[in-house]
Amino acid sequence: MKYAGRITINPSICHGKPCIRGMRWPVEVVLDLLLSEMSIAEILEDHPELEKEDIWASLEYAKLLVSGKSVNIAA
């Protein structure tokens, strides 16, 4: 995974959902923002704690999941 380390899973954070860098930012929320047609620039402007690489990591993670490949994420 090109953006390894940006997606983390911790049972104590967001019920163990994949999140951005251990923050309370689930990957699914980042994807929802993109699906709402917000641009990356708009997301970053509204949420300065996120970085562009976090958004790319979310997309890469989703792509790997739908491809059927196994994804190993460190806590």
GUVEXNU-406068 format. One record per residue (C-alpha): x, y, z; residue in one letter; residue number from 1. Coordinates in steps of 0.02 Angstrom, whole numbers. Layout:
GUVEXNU-406068
[[X Y Z] "a" NUM]
...
***
This chain:
GUVEXNU-406068
[[0 0 0] "m" 1]
[[76 164 -55] "k" 2]
[[0 260 90] "y" 3]
[[37 129 223] "a" 4]
[[26 196 399] "g" 5]
[[-107 326 360] "r" 6]
[[-250 203 387] "i" 7]
[[-255 128 561] "t" 8]
[[-373 13 654] "i" 9]
[[-389 25 842] "n" 10]
[[-532 -58 936] "p" 11]
[[-537 93 1054] "s" 12]
[[-564 219 914] "i" 13]
[[-727 228 815] "c" 14]
[[-774 49 863] "h" 15]
[[-623 -21 770] "g" 16]
[[-667 54 602] "k" 17]
[[-521 98 486] "p" 18]
[[-473 278 527] "c" 19]
[[-352 410 470] "i" 20]
[[-188 409 570] "r" 21]
[[-269 354 733] "g" 22]
[[-385 504 735] "m" 23]
[[-573 493 748] "r" 24]
[[-588 511 560] "w" 25]
[[-658 348 489] "p" 26]
[[-612 310 309] "v" 27]
[[-797 297 269] "e" 28]
[[-825 479 322] "v" 29]
[[-686 537 206] "v" 30]
[[-766 438 65] "l" 31]
[[-936 513 108] "d" 32]
[[-863 687 91] "l" 33]
[[-796 644 -81] "l" 34]
[[-963 565 -130] "l" 35]
[[-1051 726 -78] "s" 36]
[[-950 805 -219] "e" 37]
[[-834 905 -106] "m" 38]
[[-668 933 -189] "s" 39]
[[-507 883 -102] "i" 40]
[[-467 1067 -81] "a" 41]
[[-636 1098 3] "e" 42]
[[-613 951 120] "i" 43]
[[-440 1010 171] "l" 44]
[[-501 1188 195] "e" 45]
[[-646 1132 306] "d" 46]
[[-543 1002 400] "h" 47]
[[-362 1063 418] "p" 48]
[[-316 912 526] "e" 49]
[[-327 806 368] "l" 50]
[[-191 800 236] "e" 51]
[[-207 767 51] "k" 52]
[[-117 601 74] "e" 53]
[[-252 548 198] "d" 54]
[[-383 566 63] "i" 55]
[[-278 470 -63] "w" 56]
[[-249 335 69] "a" 57]
[[-437 321 97] "s" 58]
[[-466 296 -89] "l" 59]
[[-324 171 -101] "e" 60]
[[-392 74 48] "y" 61]
[[-566 68 -30] "a" 62]
[[-493 12 -197] "k" 63]
[[-396 -129 -115] "l" 64]
[[-551 -188 -22] "l" 65]
[[-659 -197 -178] "v" 66]
[[-519 -282 -275] "s" 67]
[[-529 -430 -156] "g" 68]
[[-348 -413 -101] "k" 69]
[[-309 -437 82] "s" 70]
[[-267 -278 175] "v" 71]
[[-158 -285 331] "n" 72]
[[-173 -130 440] "i" 73]
[[-69 -105 596] "a" 74]
[[-150 -36 752] "a" 75]
***
